């Protein structure tokens, strides 16, 4: 056994070369900007190098010239010069640096060692968790360690660490994202839904990442239709992975429904045959489009628990590098933890799904059934308070969307007319979006004409039938 086994990974020569390159390279050099984007002060193993890099970075932010003398003066003014070896060490940095042209390669080497040290730190935390006698069950410890693995994978791709971060570091990430929002080549804004009028209502933010979207409705209103349509839009239009947890329908039925939605074909053709071969060919082409995107994942595990959804979603995030949406159909079919009341048990699930959205930086879509009591009202349009078995939903969700079809209660009404009622939107506007459901798909419609039609119908006596 030698002492080197216990020495954390580091490369002092590469650290010196990076700092030396920054001292002699031109301030406006593309290499300098690249190095500053790759590294953070904590990327350096040497404490002296951390102090030097932090001061240099601050000088670059303030557009001050950076060389040995100006850097020394800046450190001296803060009483830090002696901690880093004084002017002599700063001068030495420019001599040991082989070539400023290779500064980016040196920075990557420094970052690689820093990532390995971070991995060792997090794995140590995982080991300590197993030894700890803190009241957690073994299953809970496994789940916590899975979260650690997810954070490590994210750190490997982005360099972002979890935990308390300095305001300046958070602001740097925010500025980078802000620039991306105005770049048409990037997708730094929130996600779209694929329904133009709903997307317009959600503008300019869209469905904000890290949010929980709850879709509530009575049976046969179109919850699963909207659920699968959101997934298709995420996978095809947004080019982001969508993970569907279907606790009600088998995976093959979900797939069949999605093929029908994307192709515009009535799924009856998969049972009675198509009137012409081109219809089958078109449906098959759309099925292959979804398959080849590599962005759609379906899990039909019966009674899936929250921990199962966490585990599978994290796995997809590690494998694909990102997740756009996690969709769950539906809340009361999930296996809940034991609690005194159902509302408390399901409240734990909604809190957990909100946490998952934040952890994976995605949108979590949760379907929920509504209480039958709403059908006793004159106006049967759903409200967040109608959610079955939980009063926690209103507190946890960022968006609450109800679905209403007049045709479910009035046999004389147009059976395709549908209202999407955005009752709650913590990030922007709320309101009603009118659309049509045909052949298992949702289509946008003229909003002004649909609103006028609704007003005309409400003025006429209606022949209602019993609800579901």
C-alpha positions as CSV (number, residue, x, y, z in Angstrom):
1,X,0.0,0.0,0.0
2,X,1.4,3.4,-0.9
3,X,0.2,6.9,0.0
4,X,-0.6,7.6,-3.7
5,X,-3.6,5.2,-3.4
6,X,-5.3,7.6,-1.0
7,X,-4.4,10.8,-2.9
8,X,-7.4,12.3,-4.6
9,X,-7.1,12.6,-8.4
10,X,-5.5,15.8,-9.5
11,X,-3.0,17.2,-12.1
12,X,-1.0,20.1,-10.6
13,X,0.9,20.6,-13.9
14,X,-2.3,21.0,-15.9
15,X,-3.6,23.4,-13.3
16,X,-0.4,25.5,-13.5
17,X,-0.6,25.4,-17.3
18,X,-4.2,26.6,-17.4
19,X,-3.4,29.6,-15.1
20,X,-0.2,30.4,-17.0
21,X,-2.1,30.3,-20.3
22,X,-4.7,32.8,-19.0
23,X,-1.9,35.1,-17.9
24,X,-0.3,35.4,-21.3
25,X,-3.2,34.9,-23.7
26,X,-5.2,37.8,-25.1
27,X,-8.2,38.7,-23.0
28,X,-10.6,38.5,-26.0
29,X,-9.2,35.1,-27.1
30,X,-11.8,32.4,-27.8
31,X,-9.6,30.0,-25.9
32,X,-9.8,32.2,-22.8
33,X,-13.6,32.3,-22.9
34,X,-13.7,28.5,-23.5
35,X,-11.5,27.8,-20.4
36,X,-13.6,30.1,-18.3
37,X,-16.8,28.2,-19.3
38,X,-15.2,24.8,-18.6
39,X,-13.7,25.5,-15.1
40,X,-14.9,26.8,-11.8
41,X,-12.6,27.6,-8.8
42,X,-13.5,24.3,-7.1
43,X,-12.2,22.5,-10.3
44,X,-8.7,23.1,-9.0
45,X,-7.2,20.8,-6.4
46,X,-4.7,23.3,-5.1
47,X,-6.2,25.9,-2.8
48,X,-3.7,28.5,-4.1
49,X,-4.8,27.8,-7.6
50,X,-8.5,28.2,-6.6
51,X,-7.8,31.6,-5.2
52,X,-5.8,32.7,-8.3
53,X,-8.4,31.4,-10.8
54,X,-11.3,33.1,-8.8
55,X,-9.5,36.4,-8.9
56,X,-8.6,36.1,-12.6
57,X,-12.3,35.2,-13.4
58,X,-13.5,38.3,-11.5
59,X,-11.0,40.5,-13.4
60,X,-12.2,39.1,-16.7
61,X,-15.8,39.9,-15.7
62,X,-14.9,43.5,-15.0
63,X,-13.0,43.8,-18.3
64,X,-9.7,44.4,-16.5
65,X,-6.4,43.5,-18.1
66,X,-5.0,40.2,-16.7
67,X,-1.3,39.7,-16.5
68,X,1.2,38.8,-13.7
69,X,1.5,42.4,-12.3
70,X,-2.2,43.3,-12.4
71,X,-3.2,40.0,-10.9
72,X,-0.6,40.4,-8.1
73,X,-1.9,43.9,-7.3
74,X,-5.5,42.6,-7.2
75,X,-4.5,39.8,-4.8
76,X,-2.4,42.0,-2.7
77,X,-5.2,44.5,-2.3
78,X,-7.3,41.7,-0.7
79,X,-4.4,40.3,1.4
80,X,-4.3,37.1,-0.6
81,X,-0.9,37.5,-2.4
82,X,1.1,35.8,0.3
83,X,-1.4,32.8,0.3
84,X,-0.7,32.0,-3.3
85,X,3.1,32.3,-3.2
86,X,3.5,36.0,-4.1
87,X,4.7,37.6,-7.3
88,X,7.4,34.9,-7.7
89,X,4.9,32.1,-8.1
90,X,2.7,34.1,-10.5
91,X,5.8,34.6,-12.7
92,X,6.7,31.0,-12.5
93,X,3.3,30.0,-13.9
94,X,4.0,31.6,-17.2
95,X,7.3,29.7,-17.5
96,X,6.1,26.2,-16.7
97,X,3.2,26.5,-19.2
98,X,4.2,24.6,-22.4
99,X,1.9,26.3,-24.9
100,X,-1.0,28.7,-24.6
101,X,-2.5,27.2,-27.7
102,X,-3.3,24.1,-25.7
103,X,-5.0,25.8,-22.8
104,X,-8.4,24.2,-23.5
105,X,-6.8,20.7,-23.4
106,X,-5.2,21.6,-20.0
107,X,-8.6,22.8,-18.8
108,X,-10.3,19.6,-19.8
109,X,-7.6,17.6,-17.9
110,X,-8.2,19.7,-14.8
111,X,-12.0,19.2,-15.1
112,X,-11.7,15.5,-15.5
113,X,-9.7,15.2,-12.3
114,X,-12.3,17.4,-10.5
115,X,-15.1,15.2,-11.7
116,X,-13.4,12.1,-10.4
117,X,-12.9,13.8,-7.0
118,X,-16.6,14.8,-7.0
119,X,-17.5,11.2,-7.8
120,X,-15.4,9.9,-4.9
121,X,-17.0,12.4,-2.6
122,X,-20.6,11.4,-3.6
123,X,-19.8,7.7,-3.5
124,X,-18.4,8.2,0.0
125,X,-21.7,9.8,1.0
126,X,-23.5,6.7,-0.5
127,X,-21.4,4.3,1.6
128,X,-21.9,6.4,4.7
129,X,-25.6,6.2,4.1
130,X,-25.6,2.4,4.4
131,X,-23.7,2.5,7.6
132,X,-25.9,5.3,9.1
133,X,-28.6,4.2,11.6
134,X,-31.0,7.1,10.9
135,X,-34.4,5.4,10.7
136,X,-34.3,5.0,6.9
137,X,-35.3,1.6,5.4
138,X,-32.9,-0.2,3.0
139,X,-35.3,0.7,0.2
140,X,-35.3,4.4,1.1
141,X,-31.5,4.3,1.1
142,X,-31.4,2.7,-2.3
143,X,-33.7,5.4,-3.6
144,X,-31.5,8.2,-2.1
145,X,-28.4,6.6,-3.7
146,X,-30.1,6.5,-7.0
147,X,-30.6,10.2,-6.7
148,X,-26.9,10.6,-6.0
149,X,-26.1,8.7,-9.2
150,X,-28.4,11.0,-11.2
151,X,-26.7,14.0,-9.7
152,X,-23.3,12.6,-10.6
153,X,-24.4,11.9,-14.2
154,X,-25.7,15.5,-14.5
155,X,-22.5,16.9,-13.1
156,X,-20.5,14.9,-15.6
157,X,-22.5,16.6,-18.5
158,X,-23.0,20.1,-17.2
159,X,-20.6,20.6,-14.3
160,X,-23.5,21.7,-12.1
161,X,-23.4,20.4,-8.5
162,X,-26.4,20.0,-6.2
163,X,-26.5,21.7,-2.8
164,X,-26.0,25.3,-1.8
165,X,-24.4,27.3,-4.6
166,X,-23.1,30.9,-4.6
167,X,-25.5,33.4,-6.1
168,X,-22.9,34.4,-8.7
169,X,-22.6,30.8,-9.9
170,X,-26.4,30.4,-10.2
171,X,-26.5,33.7,-12.0
172,X,-23.9,32.5,-14.6
173,X,-26.1,29.5,-15.4
174,X,-29.2,31.7,-15.6
175,X,-27.5,34.2,-18.0
176,X,-26.4,31.2,-20.2
177,X,-30.0,29.9,-20.2
178,X,-31.3,33.5,-20.9
179,X,-29.2,33.8,-24.0
180,X,-30.5,30.4,-25.2
181,X,-34.1,31.6,-25.0
182,X,-33.5,34.1,-27.7
183,X,-31.5,31.7,-29.9
184,X,-33.8,29.9,-32.4
185,X,-31.3,27.1,-32.6
186,X,-31.7,26.2,-29.0
187,X,-34.7,25.0,-26.9
188,X,-34.1,26.9,-23.6
189,X,-37.7,27.9,-23.2
190,X,-40.4,25.7,-21.7
191,X,-42.0,22.8,-23.5
192,X,-44.9,23.1,-25.9
193,X,-48.1,21.0,-25.9
194,X,-48.7,20.6,-29.6
195,X,-52.1,22.3,-29.3
196,X,-51.6,25.8,-30.8
197,X,-54.2,27.7,-28.9
198,X,-53.1,26.2,-25.6
199,X,-49.4,26.9,-26.4
200,X,-50.4,30.5,-27.1
201,X,-52.1,30.8,-23.7
202,X,-48.9,29.4,-22.1
203,X,-46.6,31.9,-23.8
204,X,-44.0,33.2,-23.4
205,X,-42.8,30.6,-20.9
206,X,-44.5,27.4,-22.2
207,X,-44.6,24.5,-19.8
208,X,-41.8,25.4,-17.5
209,X,-39.3,22.7,-16.7
210,X,-39.4,21.5,-13.1
211,X,-43.2,21.8,-13.0
212,X,-46.0,19.4,-12.2
213,X,-49.0,19.5,-14.6
214,X,-52.1,17.8,-13.3
215,X,-54.9,16.9,-15.8
216,X,-58.2,16.2,-14.1
217,X,-61.5,15.0,-15.6
218,X,-64.4,12.6,-15.2
219,X,-64.1,9.3,-17.2
220,X,-64.4,9.3,-21.0
221,X,-63.5,13.0,-21.3
222,X,-60.2,12.4,-23.1
223,X,-57.5,12.4,-20.3
224,X,-55.5,9.6,-21.9
225,X,-55.8,11.1,-25.3
226,X,-54.3,14.4,-24.1
227,X,-51.7,12.4,-22.1
228,X,-50.4,10.5,-25.1
229,X,-50.6,13.5,-27.4
230,X,-48.4,15.5,-25.0
231,X,-45.9,12.6,-25.1
232,X,-45.9,12.5,-28.9
233,X,-45.3,16.2,-29.1
234,X,-42.4,16.0,-26.6
235,X,-40.7,13.2,-28.4
236,X,-41.2,14.4,-32.0
237,X,-41.5,18.2,-32.0
238,X,-39.4,18.9,-28.9
239,X,-37.0,16.0,-29.6
240,X,-36.9,15.1,-25.9
241,X,-37.5,11.8,-24.2
242,X,-41.0,11.2,-22.8
243,X,-41.5,8.4,-20.3
244,X,-45.1,7.1,-20.1
245,X,-46.3,5.2,-17.0
246,X,-49.7,3.6,-17.9
247,X,-51.3,2.1,-14.9
248,X,-54.7,1.7,-16.6
249,X,-53.9,0.5,-20.2
250,X,-51.5,-2.1,-21.5
251,X,-48.4,-0.8,-23.3
252,X,-49.6,-2.2,-26.7
253,X,-52.9,-0.3,-26.4
254,X,-51.0,2.9,-25.6
255,X,-48.8,2.3,-28.7
256,X,-51.8,1.7,-30.9
257,X,-53.5,4.8,-29.7
258,X,-50.3,6.9,-30.3
259,X,-49.9,5.5,-33.8
260,X,-53.5,6.5,-34.6
261,X,-53.0,10.0,-33.1
262,X,-49.8,10.8,-35.1
263,X,-51.1,9.3,-38.4
264,X,-54.6,10.7,-38.1
265,X,-56.0,7.2,-38.8
266,X,-58.9,5.6,-37.0
267,X,-57.5,2.8,-34.9
268,X,-60.4,0.6,-36.1
269,X,-58.2,-0.2,-39.1
270,X,-56.0,-2.4,-36.9
271,X,-59.0,-4.7,-36.3
272,X,-61.1,-4.6,-39.4
273,X,-58.4,-3.7,-41.9
274,X,-57.9,-0.5,-43.9
275,X,-60.0,0.5,-47.0
276,X,-56.8,0.9,-48.9
277,X,-53.1,-0.1,-48.5
278,X,-51.9,3.5,-48.3
279,X,-53.7,4.0,-45.0
280,X,-51.9,1.1,-43.5
281,X,-48.6,2.3,-45.0
282,X,-49.1,5.8,-43.6
283,X,-49.8,4.5,-40.1
284,X,-46.8,2.2,-40.3
285,X,-44.6,5.1,-41.4
286,X,-45.7,7.2,-38.4
287,X,-45.1,4.2,-36.0
288,X,-41.5,3.9,-37.4
289,X,-41.1,7.7,-36.9
290,X,-41.9,7.4,-33.2
291,X,-39.7,4.3,-32.8
292,X,-36.7,5.8,-34.6
293,X,-36.9,9.0,-32.6
294,X,-35.7,6.9,-29.6
295,X,-37.6,9.3,-27.3
296,X,-40.6,7.3,-26.3
297,X,-40.6,4.9,-23.3
298,X,-43.8,3.0,-22.1
299,X,-44.0,1.3,-18.7
300,X,-47.3,-0.5,-17.9
301,X,-46.3,-1.9,-14.6
302,X,-49.6,-2.5,-12.6
303,X,-50.0,-0.4,-9.5
304,X,-46.5,1.2,-9.9
305,X,-45.2,2.9,-6.8
306,X,-43.6,6.3,-6.5
307,X,-40.2,4.7,-6.0
308,X,-40.6,2.7,-9.2
309,X,-41.4,5.8,-11.2
310,X,-38.4,7.6,-9.7
311,X,-36.1,4.7,-10.5
312,X,-37.2,4.3,-14.1
313,X,-37.2,8.0,-14.8
314,X,-33.8,8.4,-13.3
315,X,-32.5,5.5,-15.4
316,X,-33.8,7.1,-18.6
317,X,-32.2,10.4,-17.6
318,X,-28.8,8.7,-17.1
319,X,-29.1,6.8,-20.4
320,X,-30.4,9.7,-22.5
321,X,-28.8,12.6,-20.7
322,X,-32.1,14.4,-20.4
323,X,-35.9,13.9,-20.0
324,X,-38.6,16.1,-21.4
325,X,-41.7,14.7,-19.8
326,X,-42.7,12.0,-17.3
327,X,-46.4,11.1,-17.7
328,X,-48.4,9.1,-15.2
329,X,-51.9,7.7,-15.9
330,X,-53.3,7.9,-13.3
331,X,-52.9,9.0,-9.6
332,X,-55.3,6.7,-7.7
333,X,-54.1,3.6,-9.5
334,X,-50.6,4.1,-8.0
335,X,-49.5,2.1,-5.0
336,X,-49.5,4.6,-2.2
337,X,-47.6,4.5,1.1
338,X,-49.6,3.7,4.2
339,X,-51.2,6.7,5.8
340,X,-54.2,7.4,8.1
341,X,-56.2,8.7,5.2
342,X,-56.2,8.4,1.4
343,X,-55.8,12.1,0.9
344,X,-52.5,12.0,2.9
345,X,-51.2,9.0,1.1
346,X,-51.8,10.5,-2.4
347,X,-50.6,13.8,-1.2
348,X,-47.2,12.2,-0.6
349,X,-47.3,11.0,-4.2
350,X,-48.0,14.5,-5.6
351,X,-45.2,16.0,-3.5
352,X,-42.9,13.3,-4.7
353,X,-43.7,13.8,-8.4
354,X,-43.2,17.6,-8.0
355,X,-39.8,16.8,-6.5
356,X,-39.0,14.4,-9.4
357,X,-39.8,17.2,-11.9
358,X,-37.4,19.5,-10.2
359,X,-34.7,16.8,-9.9
360,X,-34.8,15.8,-13.6
361,X,-35.5,19.3,-14.9
362,X,-38.5,18.1,-16.8
363,X,-42.3,18.4,-16.8
364,X,-44.2,15.7,-14.9
365,X,-47.8,15.2,-16.2
366,X,-50.2,13.5,-13.7
367,X,-53.7,12.4,-14.6
368,X,-56.3,12.3,-11.9
369,X,-60.0,11.2,-11.7
370,X,-62.5,13.7,-10.3
371,X,-65.2,13.3,-7.7
372,X,-68.7,12.2,-9.0
373,X,-70.1,15.1,-6.9
374,X,-69.3,17.6,-9.6
375,X,-72.1,16.0,-11.8
376,X,-74.6,17.2,-9.3
377,X,-73.8,20.8,-10.1
378,X,-75.5,22.8,-12.8
379,X,-72.2,23.8,-14.2
380,X,-70.2,20.5,-14.5
381,X,-67.0,22.0,-15.7
382,X,-64.2,20.7,-13.4
383,X,-62.3,22.6,-10.7
384,X,-59.0,21.7,-8.9
385,X,-61.1,21.1,-5.7
386,X,-62.9,18.2,-7.5
387,X,-59.8,16.0,-7.5
388,X,-60.5,12.6,-5.9
389,X,-58.8,11.5,-2.7
390,X,-56.5,14.4,-2.3
391,X,-56.6,18.1,-1.3
392,X,-52.9,18.4,-1.8
393,X,-52.9,18.7,-5.6
394,X,-53.7,22.4,-5.6
395,X,-50.7,23.1,-3.4
396,X,-48.3,20.9,-5.3
397,X,-49.1,21.4,-8.9
398,X,-47.9,24.3,-11.1
399,X,-50.6,23.8,-13.7
400,X,-54.1,22.3,-13.3
401,X,-55.9,21.5,-16.5
402,X,-59.5,20.2,-16.5
403,X,-61.2,18.5,-19.6
404,X,-64.9,19.0,-20.3
405,X,-67.1,17.6,-23.1
406,X,-70.7,18.9,-23.2
407,X,-71.5,15.7,-25.2
408,X,-70.9,13.6,-22.2
409,X,-74.0,15.0,-20.6
410,X,-76.1,16.3,-23.6
411,X,-76.8,13.7,-26.2
412,X,-77.8,16.4,-28.7
413,X,-74.4,18.2,-28.3
414,X,-71.5,17.8,-30.7
415,X,-69.6,14.9,-29.3
416,X,-66.2,16.1,-30.5
417,X,-66.4,19.6,-28.9
418,X,-63.9,19.8,-26.0
419,X,-62.9,22.4,-23.5
420,X,-59.4,22.5,-21.9
421,X,-59.8,24.5,-18.7
422,X,-56.5,25.8,-17.5
423,X,-57.6,26.7,-14.0
424,X,-54.2,27.1,-12.4
425,X,-51.0,28.4,-13.9
426,X,-48.3,29.6,-11.5
427,X,-46.2,30.9,-14.4
428,X,-48.7,32.9,-16.4
429,X,-52.3,33.1,-17.8
430,X,-55.2,30.8,-17.2
431,X,-58.4,30.4,-19.3
432,X,-60.3,28.2,-21.6
433,X,-59.0,26.6,-24.8
434,X,-61.5,25.0,-27.3
435,X,-60.6,22.0,-29.4
436,X,-62.1,18.9,-31.0
437,X,-61.6,15.2,-30.4
438,X,-61.8,13.1,-33.5
439,X,-60.6,9.5,-34.0
440,X,-58.8,9.5,-30.7
441,X,-56.9,12.7,-31.3
442,X,-57.2,16.3,-30.2
443,X,-57.3,19.1,-32.8
444,X,-57.2,22.9,-32.3
445,X,-60.2,24.9,-33.5
446,X,-61.2,28.5,-34.1
447,X,-61.4,30.0,-30.6
448,X,-63.7,32.9,-31.3
449,X,-66.2,30.7,-33.2
450,X,-66.1,28.0,-30.5
451,X,-66.7,30.6,-27.8
452,X,-69.7,32.0,-29.6
453,X,-71.1,28.5,-30.2
454,X,-70.8,27.8,-26.5
455,X,-72.7,30.9,-25.5
456,X,-75.5,30.1,-28.0
457,X,-75.9,26.6,-26.6
458,X,-76.0,27.8,-23.0
459,X,-79.0,30.0,-23.8
460,X,-81.0,27.0,-25.1
461,X,-82.6,24.4,-22.9
462,X,-80.6,21.2,-22.8
463,X,-81.6,17.6,-22.7
464,X,-79.1,16.1,-20.2
465,X,-78.4,12.5,-19.6
466,X,-76.8,10.9,-16.6
467,X,-73.0,11.2,-16.1
468,X,-70.5,8.4,-16.0
